[in-house]
Amino acid sequence: MNIFLTFDYELYFGRRSGTYQNSILKPVEALLAILDRYDVKATFFVDAGYLCKLEEYADSSGDVASEYDAIKRNIQKLYREGHSVQLHIHPHWEDCSSQNGAWVMDTTRFRLATFSDEDVRSIVRRYKEQLTSVIEDTEHVFAYRAGGWCIQPFDKIKGALLENKVWLDSTLYLNGRSNSETHYYNFSGMPEKFRYHFEDDPLVECENGNFLEVPIASYKVTAFFFWRMVIAKKLGGDLHAAYGDGGAAGGGLFDKLRMLLTPTYSVVSVDGYKSSFLAEAFDHYCKQYSEGEFVAIGHPKAFSRYSLSKLDDFLACYTKQHTFNTFSSNYFSEVQN
Ligand SMILES: [Zn+2]
């Protein structure tokens, strides 16, 4: 199996964004210490709207200038050390500002599809250019992950992605769905495949489509699991405390009740308590399929000492028998032929 560890590189989007030191730099450093021990490279989906905002305020604020500088250097280091750096878009940054040293978040327009066609084109172009300029490589970025999984309706963003030579998406996960004040997505009925082409709708396979979908691995979890997760968060102490120091956006009551009352599908993740089923989910995939791509997701801000120890165990167990890869245009051009 080809395993892809993918991480969304970003702050929090609730009332408190968290600090870049605790929500990004420290957990990324802790992650790299583990990956380096196994010589494993990962893929970082970088929130490029955040970079654009940093650039916008860097001239008028010394603090933002230092933040921009530290974040740029961190991304450059990831790229230089052989990790893949790809495009993650949280377009609500368009409506955010820096006031008295803190980010003021407005998540009214959380989904890219809520912007006008003209704005969508401008956002995708500017965000990709920003990311490309940070890593100083115009050929590297070709893959996309929608902020908060909100990729629908895809036809609103398709043209902008094509114009900017983005042809791979890794947003969907089997049977994923959410509906809250900020989020909306529904992946019910998507193909049960490691990868497939699509054109106008990522839920519909289209053999000659311009886009390749490489979904995040999905795992069915019981309501009991979420009760244990709540308890670990409340009573788990230091071991289960998140590195990040901000608050999440969204999290509608309906979604929360659904998770606490019925089985639901979750991404396979390195975040917090969810990391407890990382190995179990992978074993489940291996039983079902002998080869293919297994994509796990994580958010450095949501790592805990517990979750990184689970990642460490996972790498110790699987690096011998399986291959760890990054999102590269070479890899995906080859497997398609
Ligand atoms: Zn994100």
Boltz pocket constraint, residues with backbone or C-beta under 6 A from the ligand:
constraints:
  - pocket:
      binder: B
      contacts: [[A, 8], [A, 10], [A, 47], [A, 88], [A, 90], [A, 146], [A, 147], [A, 148]]
      max_distance: 6.0
